[in-house]
């Protein structure tokens, strides 16, 4: 079971400070909704695509594209149903297949979908999840929320391996020659084992001093002049790009 | 005392969210037509909202499915999943909360889950991601997933209540 999407790398985007990366992702995701020109519709998905290619390589880029490709194909397949009253571009025997307005609308949606998907995948595939939480703490995410997110990220792989063990042991109970695993007994045993952990985890939190007034983060993010430079570029580049391409 | 309760709430939500995420990631049937997948997500969401109440269901159902999308390579759907499955858990939990032994309310809760999942994904995808006609393709698969998931969630809830005696002590 895959419980992490981080891919190790030494690229510039891997080394980019998480606070600047979060700001860039957030800003880019908002700006992509306001692009209207044809140039913008082409250029906005191309930027994260190029960064993806440079940072993660061709195979990972293809994997990412493969995940979003069916939605794009579906969007264009249903193109004849879009804006039927618009200016006709493709017309066969009096039946309008594609209108200018319909084509523009679908291209805009496809561009937005590709740009959003790639920029978000780029964030979670080039940064460890604990660093993303530290970055969010920098933007004033409350302590309890950060703790909750860290615990969820810690428990997912643990419960995942527990589920695999339960599933494997339950599959041994099947009669010889049968494959798979009995779903209900497996998920019931798994759910009971997970629920049993709740009081123990709460007790452990108290033992570790949860609720103490003087809290200290286990690991913090360092602030250096590089951070301000990267934050500056994260803000200025998408805005200039948007003004030129919108 | 307040901090003690908060420790329990955080543990409850963290483990419930992880449970929802593991159910979503562990059993996954890809749907090539929509680039999505069918999972046991709804079974876990319904189970959590029946077992721990609507508020825990709202947060854990939403967060669990959003984390599953983030870790599973579908980050573009994370916010939509958070809203849809959070609302699904909230409504299912509110309907079943008052009379948890009544099978009729559980069936109504399951039907509401199907409506919320199908309608929610359709509405939010049309608003932010795709067109109405292409979002419509997903509706039968979403209905199947939430329908089967709701029934499994109900059965799971009944089985876990029997299997773990101290169940009532960890409610919100």
Interface residues (C-beta under 8 A of the other chain):
Chain A: X1 X2 X3 X4 X5 X63 X64 X67 X68 X69 X70 X71 X74 X75 X77 X78 X81 X82 X105 X106 X109 X112 X113 X116 X117 X120 X121 X123 X124 X144 X147 X148 X151 X152 X153 X155 X156 X158 X159 X160 X163 X164 X167 X183 X184 X187 X188 X190 X191 X192 X194 X195 X196 X197 X198 X199 X201 X202 X203 X205 X206 X210 X211
Chain B: X3 X4 X6 X7 X8 X10 X11 X12 X13 X14 X15 X17 X18 X19 X21 X22 X23 X25 X26 X27 X32 X33 X34 X35 X40 X43 X47 X51 X63 X64 X67 X70 X71 X72 X73 X74 X75 X76 X78 X129 X130 X131 X133 X134 X137 X152 X155 X156 X159 X160 X163 X164 X166 X167 X169 X170
